[in-house]
Amino acid sequence: MRLPDMIPSGARVVVRCEDGVDEHTGRMTYRDFVGHVINWNGERLLLRRDAPANGSRPEQIVHIEARDIAVLKPVPERTFRTQDNN
């Protein structure tokens, strides 16, 4: 995949990284990261990974090497619904 030369700080993206071959199926496995770009220098992405909606882990800072990125694309901001209790 051809990666962009520039990604603006604050952009929300999904990054799919190759995570190795599954020893049982022989298929490539992937890991997805969704969050906001802190920095991109063309070789390494610094990402503030979103906490999942179910609260299973806190947000975290991750470093992702360009060579590990299989897919990178923008995603919209989360929208939260509020319930009107009236």
C-alpha positions as protocol buffer text, in pm:
chain_id: "A"
residue {
  index: 1
  type: MET
  ca { x: 0 y: 0 z: 0 }
}
residue {
  index: 2
  type: ARG
  ca { x: 123 y: 349 z: -80 }
}
residue {
  index: 3
  type: LEU
  ca { x: 109 y: 559 z: 235 }
}
residue {
  index: 4
  type: PRO
  ca { x: 50 y: 935 z: 229 }
}
residue {
  index: 5
  type: ASP
  ca { x: 342 y: 1174 z: 261 }
}
residue {
  index: 6
  type: MET
  ca { x: 150 y: 1380 z: 514 }
}
residue {
  index: 7
  type: ILE
  ca { x: -121 y: 1302 z: 766 }
}
residue {
  index: 8
  type: PRO
  ca { x: -245 y: 1600 z: 966 }
}
residue {
  index: 9
  type: SER
  ca { x: -222 y: 1584 z: 1343 }
}
residue {
  index: 10
  type: GLY
  ca { x: -563 y: 1524 z: 1493 }
}
residue {
  index: 11
  type: ALA
  ca { x: -696 y: 1325 z: 1197 }
}
residue {
  index: 12
  type: ARG
  ca { x: -897 y: 1021 z: 1305 }
}
residue {
  index: 13
  type: VAL
  ca { x: -786 y: 709 z: 1119 }
}
residue {
  index: 14
  type: VAL
  ca { x: -812 y: 333 z: 1119 }
}
residue {
  index: 15
  type: VAL
  ca { x: -484 y: 148 z: 1070 }
}
residue {
  index: 16
  type: ARG
  ca { x: -477 y: -224 z: 986 }
}
residue {
  index: 17
  type: CYS
  ca { x: -143 y: -390 z: 1059 }
}
residue {
  index: 18
  type: GLU
  ca { x: -19 y: -732 z: 963 }
}
residue {
  index: 19
  type: ASP
  ca { x: 9 y: -942 z: 1279 }
}
residue {
  index: 20
  type: GLY
  ca { x: 169 y: -1257 z: 1138 }
}
residue {
  index: 21
  type: VAL
  ca { x: 45 y: -1585 z: 999 }
}
residue {
  index: 22
  type: ASP
  ca { x: -197 y: -1796 z: 1202 }
}
residue {
  index: 23
  type: GLU
  ca { x: -20 y: -2126 z: 1269 }
}
residue {
  index: 24
  type: HIS
  ca { x: -343 y: -2328 z: 1244 }
}
residue {
  index: 25
  type: THR
  ca { x: -498 y: -2180 z: 929 }
}
residue {
  index: 26
  type: GLY
  ca { x: -191 y: -2048 z: 750 }
}
residue {
  index: 27
  type: ARG
  ca { x: -373 y: -1719 z: 689 }
}
residue {
  index: 28
  type: MET
  ca { x: -240 y: -1373 z: 759 }
}
residue {
  index: 29
  type: THR
  ca { x: -385 y: -1214 z: 1072 }
}
residue {
  index: 30
  type: TYR
  ca { x: -438 y: -843 z: 1129 }
}
residue {
  index: 31
  type: ARG
  ca { x: -471 y: -599 z: 1417 }
}
residue {
  index: 32
  type: ASP
  ca { x: -674 y: -280 z: 1383 }
}
residue {
  index: 33
  type: PHE
  ca { x: -605 y: 49 z: 1558 }
}
residue {
  index: 34
  type: VAL
  ca { x: -852 y: 339 z: 1557 }
}
residue {
  index: 35
  type: GLY
  ca { x: -748 y: 676 z: 1690 }
}
residue {
  index: 36
  type: HIS
  ca { x: -611 y: 1024 z: 1634 }
}
residue {
  index: 37
  type: VAL
  ca { x: -279 y: 1095 z: 1467 }
}
residue {
  index: 38
  type: ILE
  ca { x: -23 y: 1264 z: 1688 }
}
residue {
  index: 39
  type: ASN
  ca { x: 263 y: 1253 z: 1438 }
}
residue {
  index: 40
  type: TRP
  ca { x: 353 y: 1091 z: 1105 }
}
residue {
  index: 41
  type: ASN
  ca { x: 703 y: 1117 z: 958 }
}
residue {
  index: 42
  type: GLY
  ca { x: 658 y: 871 z: 670 }
}
residue {
  index: 43
  type: GLU
  ca { x: 826 y: 587 z: 859 }
}
residue {
  index: 44
  type: ARG
  ca { x: 647 y: 578 z: 1193 }
}
residue {
  index: 45
  type: LEU
  ca { x: 294 y: 671 z: 1299 }
}
residue {
  index: 46
  type: LEU
  ca { x: 232 y: 795 z: 1652 }
}
residue {
  index: 47
  type: LEU
  ca { x: -135 y: 738 z: 1730 }
}
residue {
  index: 48
  type: ARG
  ca { x: -356 y: 810 z: 2031 }
}
residue {
  index: 49
  type: ARG
  ca { x: -563 y: 492 z: 2016 }
}
residue {
  index: 50
  type: ASP
  ca { x: -926 y: 537 z: 2116 }
}
residue {
  index: 51
  type: ALA
  ca { x: -1063 y: 357 z: 2417 }
}
residue {
  index: 52
  type: PRO
  ca { x: -1325 y: 107 z: 2303 }
}
residue {
  index: 53
  type: ALA
  ca { x: -1691 y: 196 z: 2351 }
}
residue {
  index: 54
  type: ASN
  ca { x: -1733 y: -98 z: 2590 }
}
residue {
  index: 55
  type: GLY
  ca { x: -1461 y: 37 z: 2822 }
}
residue {
  index: 56
  type: SER
  ca { x: -1244 y: -276 z: 2810 }
}
residue {
  index: 57
  type: ARG
  ca { x: -920 y: -73 z: 2798 }
}
residue {
  index: 58
  type: PRO
  ca { x: -818 y: 292 z: 2829 }
}
residue {
  index: 59
  type: GLU
  ca { x: -696 y: 504 z: 2539 }
}
residue {
  index: 60
  type: GLN
  ca { x: -327 y: 455 z: 2473 }
}
residue {
  index: 61
  type: ILE
  ca { x: -38 y: 592 z: 2270 }
}
residue {
  index: 62
  type: VAL
  ca { x: 91 y: 347 z: 2008 }
}
residue {
  index: 63
  type: HIS
  ca { x: 386 y: 360 z: 1768 }
}
residue {
  index: 64
  type: ILE
  ca { x: 324 y: 187 z: 1434 }
}
residue {
  index: 65
  type: GLU
  ca { x: 601 y: 127 z: 1182 }
}
residue {
  index: 66
  type: ALA
  ca { x: 511 y: 207 z: 819 }
}
residue {
  index: 67
  type: ARG
  ca { x: 632 y: -136 z: 704 }
}
residue {
  index: 68
  type: ASP
  ca { x: 363 y: -300 z: 923 }
}
residue {
  index: 69
  type: ILE
  ca { x: 70 y: -96 z: 784 }
}
residue {
  index: 70
  type: ALA
  ca { x: -152 y: -287 z: 541 }
}
residue {
  index: 71
  type: VAL
  ca { x: -439 y: -34 z: 526 }
}
residue {
  index: 72
  type: LEU
  ca { x: -474 y: 325 z: 647 }
}
residue {
  index: 73
  type: LYS
  ca { x: -789 y: 528 z: 597 }
}
residue {
  index: 74
  type: PRO
  ca { x: -977 y: 815 z: 759 }
}
residue {
  index: 75
  type: VAL
  ca { x: -1280 y: 746 z: 975 }
}
residue {
  index: 76
  type: PRO
  ca { x: -1543 y: 984 z: 1110 }
}
residue {
  index: 77
  type: GLU
  ca { x: -1551 y: 1101 z: 1468 }
}
residue {
  index: 78
  type: ARG
  ca { x: -1767 y: 901 z: 1707 }
}
residue {
  index: 79
  type: THR
  ca { x: -2110 y: 1037 z: 1777 }
}
residue {
  index: 80
  type: PHE
  ca { x: -2271 y: 969 z: 2109 }
}
residue {
  index: 81
  type: ARG
  ca { x: -2644 y: 965 z: 2157 }
}
residue {
  index: 82
  type: THR
  ca { x: -2787 y: 1107 z: 2474 }
}
residue {
  index: 83
  type: GLN
  ca { x: -3111 y: 978 z: 2610 }
}
residue {
  index: 84
  type: ASP
  ca { x: -3368 y: 1241 z: 2704 }
}
residue {
  index: 85
  type: ASN
  ca { x: -3500 y: 1149 z: 3045 }
}
residue {
  index: 86
  type: ASN
  ca { x: -3795 y: 1396 z: 3038 }
}
